[in-house]
Amino acid sequence: MDILKIATAGSVDDGKSTLIGRLLYETKSITKDKIEALEMASKRKGLDFTDLSLLTDGLIAEREQGITIDVAHIYFNTPTRKYIIADTPGHLEYTRNMITGASNASVSIILIDSRNGISEQTKRHYYISQLLRIENVIVAVNKMDLVDYSEEKYNAIKTEFENTVGKAGFEGQKITFIPLSSLYGDNMTIKSDKTPWYEGDALLGILENIESKVARFSAENIPARLGVQYVIRPKTEAYHDFRGYSGRISSGEFKVGDEIIVLPSRKTSKIKTIERFEEKLETAQAGFSVNITLEDDIDISRGNMLAKITNIPDSVKEITARICWMDTTSLTAGKTMLLQHGVNKQKAKILSIESVLDITILEEAPERNDIQLNEIGEVKIKLAGEIFADKYVDNPANGAFILIDPMTNNTSGLGFIL
């Protein structure tokens, strides 16, 4: 069954956790005893309604403060597909959590409180959806019950978004607007009669018709990439001459008989077999962890890459990238890091800080010389050895990397190759 990964985003108290709880409730993904426990917990809090946000706010601190702090992954399904929702925090100081939570999403749901309209966090979250090349953005104007389901209020927010924030979108990105009341379930799974002026589908209907990122990365026209994680040499009597190369296909698809190139050696061969567990496949797509054998014996080791001869990634030792910085120690020119691209790890030096994004106006500030925690900037990086990468806009699965602090081994930054 197809899986759709969703990231939610919004300012504090915009209703992300309630929206997710409502989806779980309406799709009957909650057991009876859990519903009863929610009702009792809501009564203890003095509420006259069932607080569905308690389903997702799992940390004690989250429940006490009524906010989301960490990324929570919630699972539910309908008869047609499975869903994974990353419930990400709304606070500025948790921007890095939002980025990591949304990194594999096919759709971003950005919530806006209908009373307050567009905020700085709305801009930040939308920019991150751009950065991650999330093609489907749903702008959910929530808490419509608190503005008497006003069409005028909804249209004012929609128009402001389209004329300001939405202008920064990339070609091919689809932005869908929907008025909601996640507290009462209006336009969540079925159309609400309280918004007769809204002509679109309910939220669940919209989600049911969105293509997943895995399906998109598996397309035949996407460059095929496999980073070799392990070379299998059993050295047993039955498999004395066996040599297999295992890894996860990050994008595209491989078929038996495909002519491939091995990087960095640039030796070529043809795929002899593709194996997944004990099953032999004719075709394997993005997301599959497979073992590939070739018609020729080639010197291949961990960190090498297999690609189709018809579409070879660039060999680069110097890159320009956009960085989301996630460390309390700021990033400055001259800093030495470890750059992990797939299974390939290289020493890296930050040559220069080109600019840092001013999120309030969505423009670059070129005079900055450092990138601080939760900030996004453009940098030039020099590598000790080559990596085989695509530009992120062309192939997100092979155009991203992480920066690791060699002293602490912490993941300090997330990068997108320009």
KEVEXSE-634560 format. One line per 10 residues: number of its first residue (from 1); for each residue x, y, z of C-alpha. Coordinates in steps of 0.5 Angstrom, whole numbers, plus 500, padded with zeros to 3 digits. Layout:
% residues N
NUM) X Y Z; ...
END
This chain:
% residues 418
1) 500 500 500; 502 507 498; 505 511 504; 504 519 504; 509 523 509; 506 529 512; 509 535 516; 505 540 520; 508 547 521; 505 553 524
11) 506 558 530; 504 556 537; 497 555 539; 495 555 531; 492 548 533; 497 543 529; 496 537 535; 489 538 535; 489 537 527; 492 531 527
21) 488 528 533; 482 530 529; 485 526 523; 486 520 528; 479 521 531; 475 521 524; 479 516 521; 477 511 527; 485 510 528; 484 511 536
31) 482 505 540; 476 506 545; 480 505 551; 484 511 549; 478 515 547; 475 514 554; 482 516 557; 482 522 553; 475 524 555; 477 523 563
41) 484 527 562; 480 533 558; 475 533 564; 481 533 569; 483 539 565; 477 543 566; 475 542 559; 468 541 556; 470 538 550; 475 532 548
51) 482 535 548; 485 531 542; 491 535 542; 493 530 548; 494 524 543; 500 527 540; 503 531 545; 507 525 548; 512 529 553; 510 531 560
61) 513 538 558; 509 538 552; 502 537 556; 504 541 562; 505 547 557; 500 546 552; 506 546 546; 509 542 542; 517 541 543; 520 535 539
71) 518 532 533; 513 526 534; 511 521 528; 504 519 528; 501 513 524; 494 512 521; 491 509 515; 485 509 510; 483 504 505; 487 507 500
81) 494 509 503; 498 509 509; 500 516 513; 506 518 517; 505 525 520; 511 529 523; 508 534 528; 513 539 528; 514 545 533; 512 552 532
91) 517 556 536; 523 559 533; 528 556 537; 525 549 535; 526 551 527; 531 545 526; 526 540 529; 521 543 524; 527 542 518; 529 535 520
101) 521 533 521; 519 535 514; 526 533 510; 522 527 507; 515 529 507; 511 530 500; 506 535 503; 507 540 508; 501 543 512; 502 550 514
111) 497 552 519; 495 559 520; 490 562 526; 484 565 523; 484 571 528; 492 573 527; 493 572 520; 500 571 517; 506 571 522; 513 571 522
121) 513 563 523; 508 562 517; 514 565 513; 519 561 516; 515 555 515; 513 556 508; 521 558 506; 523 551 509; 518 548 505; 521 551 499
131) 528 549 501; 526 542 502; 522 542 495; 516 540 498; 511 540 492; 505 540 495; 503 546 501; 496 546 504; 495 552 507; 490 551 513
141) 486 557 515; 484 554 522; 480 556 528; 475 558 523; 469 557 529; 473 563 532; 471 568 527; 464 565 525; 466 562 519; 468 568 516
151) 469 568 508; 471 575 508; 477 573 514; 479 567 510; 479 571 503; 484 576 506; 489 571 509; 489 567 502; 490 574 498; 495 576 503
161) 499 569 503; 499 569 495; 501 576 494; 507 576 499; 509 569 502; 507 565 496; 511 569 491; 517 566 493; 515 559 491; 518 555 486
171) 515 552 479; 511 546 480; 509 547 487; 502 547 488; 499 551 494; 492 549 496; 488 553 501; 483 550 506; 478 553 512; 478 549 518
181) 476 548 525; 480 542 527; 477 543 534; 470 541 531; 472 537 525; 469 542 520; 472 541 513; 477 535 516; 474 529 513; 468 531 510
191) 465 538 507; 462 543 512; 456 546 511; 458 552 515; 463 554 510; 458 553 504; 462 559 500; 468 554 500; 469 550 493; 475 545 495
201) 475 538 498; 476 537 505; 483 536 508; 483 528 508; 480 528 500; 486 533 498; 491 528 502; 488 522 498; 490 525 492; 497 527 493
211) 503 523 490; 508 521 495; 515 523 494; 517 516 494; 513 515 488; 516 521 485; 523 519 486; 522 512 483; 520 515 477; 524 512 471
221) 526 519 469; 529 521 475; 537 519 476; 538 512 478; 543 513 484; 545 507 489; 551 509 495; 554 502 496; 554 501 504; 557 494 504
231) 561 489 499; 558 482 500; 563 476 499; 561 470 503; 567 466 501; 563 459 503; 564 453 498; 557 454 495; 558 462 494; 565 462 493
241) 566 467 487; 560 471 489; 561 478 490; 555 483 491; 554 490 492; 549 492 497; 545 499 499; 539 503 499; 537 506 492; 536 513 493
251) 533 515 487; 530 513 480; 530 505 478; 535 500 476; 533 494 472; 537 487 470; 541 489 464; 542 496 465; 549 499 463; 552 502 470
261) 558 506 472; 562 505 478; 564 512 481; 570 514 483; 573 509 478; 569 510 472; 569 503 471; 563 500 467; 559 494 467; 552 491 466
271) 547 489 472; 547 481 472; 542 480 478; 538 485 483; 536 481 490; 532 483 495; 532 478 501; 531 472 498; 527 475 492; 530 476 485
281) 528 482 482; 528 485 475; 527 492 477; 528 496 483; 526 503 485; 528 508 490; 527 506 497; 529 499 496; 535 496 500; 538 491 495
291) 544 487 493; 546 488 486; 551 483 482; 555 485 476; 557 482 470; 564 484 471; 569 484 477; 570 491 479; 574 494 485; 568 497 489
301) 568 499 496; 564 502 501; 562 509 499; 562 508 492; 556 510 488; 553 506 482; 549 510 477; 546 509 470; 551 510 464; 546 515 461
311) 546 520 467; 552 521 471; 552 525 477; 558 531 478; 564 529 481; 565 535 486; 571 537 491; 568 544 492; 560 546 493; 556 552 494
321) 550 550 498; 544 553 503; 545 551 510; 540 550 516; 545 551 522; 543 546 528; 548 547 533; 549 552 539; 556 554 536; 555 558 530
331) 558 557 523; 564 561 521; 569 561 515; 575 557 516; 571 552 520; 573 545 519; 567 540 519; 566 533 516; 561 532 510; 557 526 510
341) 553 525 503; 550 519 503; 555 513 505; 561 518 503; 564 522 508; 569 527 507; 573 532 511; 570 539 509; 573 547 510; 568 552 510
351) 571 557 505; 566 563 506; 559 565 508; 556 568 502; 549 570 506; 544 569 511; 537 569 510; 533 575 513; 526 571 514; 522 577 516
361) 523 579 509; 525 573 505; 531 576 503; 539 575 503; 543 579 508; 550 579 505; 554 582 510; 554 577 515; 560 573 517; 557 567 521
371) 550 563 521; 547 562 528; 543 556 531; 536 555 527; 539 560 521; 539 559 514; 545 561 510; 549 560 503; 556 558 504; 562 555 500
381) 565 549 502; 572 545 500; 572 538 500; 578 533 502; 576 528 497; 570 528 491; 563 526 492; 558 525 487; 552 529 487; 546 532 484
391) 544 539 485; 538 539 490; 533 542 485; 534 536 480; 535 530 485; 533 532 492; 535 525 494; 542 526 492; 543 533 493; 543 534 500
401) 548 532 506; 549 533 513; 555 537 517; 558 533 523; 562 537 528; 569 532 528; 570 534 536; 563 532 538; 561 528 533; 554 532 533
411) 550 533 527; 551 541 526; 548 542 519; 543 540 514; 546 542 507; 542 543 500; 547 543 494; 546 549 489
END
